[in-house]
Amino acid sequence: QVQLVESGGGLVQAGGSLRLSCAASGSGFSINSMGWYRQAPGKQRELVADETIAGTIKYAEVVKGRFTFSRNNANNTVYLGMNSLKPEDTAVYYCRATVTIRALQYQYWGQGTQVTVSS
C-alpha cells in the first residue's frame, strides 16, 4: 500500500504564489511516474503537470510558464511551484503516482489540497 499526502494549499491573492508538495510513503514500491491534477467545482478532473513515459513533463497549456513540476527522488516527493496565480486556478489539487509493487503497476491518488485564488 502506498500513501500520497499533499500539502501547501491555501488562500492566495491573484498574482501570488504557492508551492504544493506530495510525499509518497509505504514499503516495497518503486515510483514510475508522478503528476498533478486539479478539479474545480462542477468540472472534471484535469491534468496540470504530469511525468510522461519518456521522462519529460507535460503541462496543461493554461499553466505553461507559470507552474513548475519538480521531483526529489531521495524522499519520494514531488512539488508544484505555482506563480502568477489566477482565480481560474482555484481547485482541489491532487497528486497522482504510478508505482510498481512486486512487478505489478498500481495507480494511487492523494486526498487533495485546496487552492483558492481571490481576485
N, C-alpha and C positions, 0 to 999 in steps of 0.2 A: 504494500500500500504506500502511496506517495501523497503527501500533503503539500498544497501550494498555499502560501499565505501572502496576500498582498497588503501593502501599507503605503502611506504617503498621500492619500487622497485628502480632499478638504475643499474649503470655500476660498476662492481667489477672485480678484477683480480682473476684468478683461485687460489683456496685455501682460498679465502676470505669469509666473512660472510655478511649476510643481515638478517633483520627481517621485515617480512611483517605483516601488520595489516589489519583487516577488521572489520569495525564497522557497525552494523545493527541499523537502525533507523526507526521510524514510530510510529504508535499508534495501540493499540488493538491487539497486536500479542504476541505470546509466541514462543520461539525458540525450535524446536525439535532437530535439529542437524545442524552442520555446517561443512564445509570442504574446502579444497584447491585442485584445479585442474590447469593444465597448458596446453598450446598449443604452440608448436613450429611451425615455418613456414613450410608449406607443410605437417603437421602431424595432426592427430586427437587430440582432447582434451583428456587428460588422468588424472587419479587420481594421486594426490600427497599424500594427507593425508585427511582422512575423518572419521567423527564420525559414528560408527555403531549403530544399534538399541540397542545393548547391552550396549552402552556407552563406548566401547573401541575405540581406534584409529587404523584405518587400514592405513598402509603406503605402498607406492609403493616400491618394492624391491630395486630399484635403489637409493632410498633416505634413506633407513633404516640406522640408526646410524649417519646420517648427519643432517637430518631435524627433528624438534620437533614441534609438534602441541600443542598449549595451548589455554585456553579459560578463559575469565574474565566475569562471569555471571553478575556482578554488572553493567557493561556498555555494555553488548551485543557485546563484541569484541573478535575475535579470532586472534591468531598470528601464524606465521610460522617462526620459527627460522631456518636459513639455514647456515650451516657451511661446510667447505671444498668444496666450490662450484667448479663445473667443467664446462667447456664450453658447455657440453651437457645439462646443466641445463638451458641454455638460452631459454627463452619462455615468453609468456604472462601468468601471474598467475592470476587465477580467484578464487574468493570466492563464495561459494555456501551456501545457507541456506534453510532449510525446516522449515516452520513456520505454526502455527495454528492460524487462524483468524475465530472467530465465528464458531468453531467446524469443520472447513474445513481446509485441508492442502494445502499449496502452496509452490512452489519452486522458489527461486529467485537467480539471478546471479549478481555479481558485474560487473563493466565495465572493469576490468582487470588492472594489473600493470606490466610493462615490466621489466624483469630481464635479464641483459646481462652480461655474464661471458667471459672475454677475456683470451686468453691463453698466 
